[in-house]
Amino acid sequence: MMPPGETQFPRPMPAVWIAVAAVISLLTFAALSMIISPPGLKGEQLALHRALGDAEGDSLFSKASQDRGAYSEAVRKLESVTLRDPAAIGTRERALIVLRHLADPQNPVDFSALTNRLDDHGDALTPGATNNDDIAKVNAALRTIYSGNDLSEQKIAEIAKTLGELEARWPLDVAIEQAGDHVDAPKISTDTTLLVGTVMLGLAAFSITFLIFLAVSAGERRVPLIGTPATGDNLGIRFLWFLIVFSIGGAAVSRVFPNPAVGSAAAIAVIIVITMLIVSAPIKGASFTIKDIGIRFDRIGGDILYGLGGFLANFLPMLILIIFGQHFLRWIPSGGHPIQTEILAGPNLPLMILTAGPLTAIMEEFAFRGLLFQGLALRFRPWPAIILSSLAFAMIHPQGGALWPVLAWIGGMGAYLTYRRQSLIPAIVMHACHNTAIILVVVYLPKIIE
């Protein structure tokens, strides 16, 4: 029996999926354009922005591998950029102070080329800077970090907060890590190093084992919502409404709050509520509940275990795909996530974890696995739906092309868990654990690997 409002199988691909593809393409283009040419940057500052992005990609694995050659190469690339404007020269010098110290910590730091100038072309290192005083604060922070004097944790926190408010980007975040090196802290013992290595090997073994289990284990495989291709088209219409709300409403809500972290949390919470309303709204004679699209609790224990298993199983594929993306997809513009600014600021860590962990996971799983994946699965069958929805999920993220493969993997794992368990709970658990772990690694790993 067909659900209400469904009378036939529309054989041509309905216009809704053409519209979804067009909006996804538009959002992807907008995200890549923001990476290439951020608002407010012009002229030589824009050239510096692009050179910094290129150097950051080259230096990604340098800290973990203790290879300082990439930092020397980053210095060379920045020095090769032709600059005439004093403000742009000062911007480059701030980056070079950090990178030269990373390349050779024994060389004395030279502050003589620093200037406190900001012109109307913006600042590639601190996009949030609005006047000369802001630039002076950044220069003062660098002098404090590299003066050779001992720094207290309170002073480091103050510097991090200042740079965070100015939206400081790489390599200034590395300067904060170097400031932390001045604080006495226990070094990691050989036993701890062996323990970390053992844990990583264990995670790699678990990744392989769990992925095999998912592939060969018995059990029904279908999307949570039962329906016809027209049901899928109906979900596609709702996904389009989500994209509109996400693109316009999120920014509008976040601007209401002066604190960026509070604004982000409020925006995502509002989008979640609106997405629930979109799911239940009567469209073309049909409406759904959140239970229909997969928020079910009858097998909550097993669903949570599958979510945790998916999170741990992502370790090895993600590591491989990150390396692949950095080496083979560098031709696609890549950048950082906006939440990096809040990470640098530090004090909002609990709110950041709540926002990027559970709240973002619920929002994105509702939309991408609850609406898009299931809509495509009912229209085109499950495996094309897993692939297409995962690519869409990756491409609208602001990090850019180098991380598309790993983001698509995360989206694909979420879709397959939904398909395997007929529930969104495993995907939400996996996604929340993943995002939370990334924040904790970014914040705490630099403090323990020295």
C-alpha positions, 0 to 999 in steps of 0.5 A: 500500500502506498503512503498518502500522496503517492500515486505513481512511480515518476520514471524521469529523475524528478526535478527535486534531485536536480535542484539538490545537486545544483544547491550542493554545487553552489554551496561547494563553490561558495566554500571553495571561493571563501578558501581562495578569496576570504572576504576583506583580503585584497592585493598582496594580503590575498597573495599571502593568504594563498601562500600560507595555505600552500605552506600549511599543507606542506607542513601538516605532518612535520610536527609529528614526524619531527621533520623540520625541512617542511618548515624551511620550505614554508619559509622559502615559499613565503619569502618568494612572494613579491611584496611592496606594501609595508603592511603586507611585509609586516604580516609575512614577517609575523608568519616567518618569525614562527616558521623560522623558529620551527625550522631552526630553534637555535637561531635567535628570533629577529623582531626588527622587521615587525610593523604595527600597520594595517591597511584596507587590504586586511591581514592574512594572519589575523582576519579579525584585526580592524586597526593598528592596535590589533596588529600591535597586540599580535606583535606583542604576543610574538615578542612575549612568546619568543623572548626567552622568558618563562611564561605562566599558564595564565599568560599563555591563556591570555595570549591565546584569547587575544589571538583567538579574538583576532581570528588568528590562523596558521602558523600563529596557532603553532606559536601558542603551542610553542609558548606552552613549551616554556611551561614546565610539564612532565615529559612522556616516558618511553613506556608511555610512548610504547603504550601510545604505539600499542593503542594505535596498532590496536585501533588499526586491528579493530578497524579492519576487524569491525569493517569485515564484521559489518560487511559479512554479518547477517541481518536485515539491511534497509533504510529506516523509512519504508516507502516508494521512490516518490517517498524519496522525492518527498524527503529530497524536498525536505532536504532542500528546505534544510539547505536553505535554513542551514545556509541563511538561518544559521548565520543570522542566528549566530550574529545575534550573540556577541560571543562566537561560541555561544552564537554557533551553539545557538545557531545549530540548536535552532537549525535542529528544531527547524529540521524537526519541523521540516521533517513533520511538515505536511508536504505533498500530502505526506508528513513524517515523524523523527521516528520514521526517519530513524530516531528509534530507541527500541534497540538503543544499547546495540545502536550505541555499540555500533556507533562506538564501533564505527567511530573506532573503526574509522581510525585506519581508513581516515589516516590513509585518506588524510595522507591521500588527500594531502598528497593527491588533492592539493590542487583543490583549494583547502583551508581550516574549519571556522571552529579553529578560531574558537579552539585557539581562544581556549576558554570556550572548550566545553561549549565547543565540545557540545556544539561540534560534538552532539549538536552538530552530529544530530543536525547533520545526521538528521539532514544527511542520513535522515533526509538525503541518504534515505531519499536517494536510497528510495529513489536510486537504491542504497549503494548509489545513495551511500556514495552520493550522499557521502560526497555531498556531505564532504563537499559542503564542508569548509575544509576544502578538497584535501579532506574530502576523502576522509569526510566522505568516509565519515558520511559513508560510514554513517549512511551504512550504519543507518542502513545496517541498523535501520536507525540514525542512533549509531551514526549520531553516536559515531559522528559525535564521538568523532567530532569530540575526539578531533577537538580534544586531539587538537587541544591536548595532543600538542601538549603531550607529544613534546 
